[in-house]
């Protein structure tokens, strides 16, 4: 798994954890998992998490735990977690879209 988190996305995710009173110094963090939409397209969902689930990979950034479900790495073997600046939305996209 190769997953990169941009500094801007990491800052927004840290703010989200703080607002939800989730402690990243323990096991609190963010979970990434793939899900299918009603139209059948795959998308990555981002959720706040109290800790990891079995089988999740851990990516650590200063003050941020990111739990990555294997469904995400199947969808995007090399991905970037980035901030879409127009709406300050976190997106997960293939690395080659840089």
PyMOL commands that set and color helices and strands:
alter all, ss='L'
color gray80, all
select helices_A, chain A and resi 7-19+70-75+95-97
alter helices_A, ss='H'
color red, helices_A
select strands_A, chain A and resi 2-5+29-36+42-49+57-61+64-68+78-84+89-94
alter strands_A, ss='S'
color yellow, strands_A
deselect
rebuild
show_as cartoon
